[in-house]
């Protein structure tokens, strides 16, 4: 399994997942179809499926154009609001593309119909991967827009947080610097936050993505996965995990990062590879 990391728009990521034996490819969150098809052509693969995490325009706006250009393309997701959807997925459903297995994980919070995708290969030494859209990001999570704090807690801590620690996390946005600056505010004494923030600043200076992280790393510095930890509870003044999460969401929404975003013109030229 090879993953092409494709920065698009101002800070979005879309992905191309390639099954290296069959040369079949699956796209995740198609925002700029022309850019995706350039890479599909360069890689010499057959694009058969689009997996969409949620219906927001910056994750699904390219579906209709891509479906027009590629008749027969399957566009899958969990929300009927997803543009050009051909089949609605349900929580726990499993798909397969050659040797690549996909488990569909409903992760409401950012939207009510948000689906994350857990991918792995049997008898393969490479770690699994999760494409988490706006449910879980490096050092943070998406804004809670349509679900309850309890639902978001279940999505983050019980569904995503219990995946194997070696799981690579491919999220939907490059929000790492702001996320980690907020994490440092929550846990100023957390050495893992400090180290990751230092690393992320260097990546930002070099105009390079910070994805993927691993779930094991996220458990060390992402406050939204650490709602049972004493420093995080103390910061929020809450004890119940869902209440801690709700308080974190309020604090994060009001937190502003004083830094310029990456230039979209520069990011649009990048297409990086993760995998062998």
Buried (B, 14 or more C-beta within 10 A) or exposed (E): BBBBBBBBBBBBBBBBBBBBEBEBBBBBBBBBBEBBBEBBEEBEBEBBBBBBBBBBEBBBBBBBBBBEEBEEBBBBBBBEEBBBBBEBBEEEBEBEBBBBBBBBBBBBBBBBBBBBBBBBBEEEEBBBBBBBBBBBBBBBBBEBBBBBBBBBBBBBBEBBBEBEBEBBBBBBBBBBBBBBBBBBBBBEEBEBBBEBBEEBBEBBEEEBBBBBBBBBBBBBBBBBBBBEBEBBBEBBEBEBBBBBBBBBBEBBEEBEEEEEBBEEEEBBEBBEEBBE
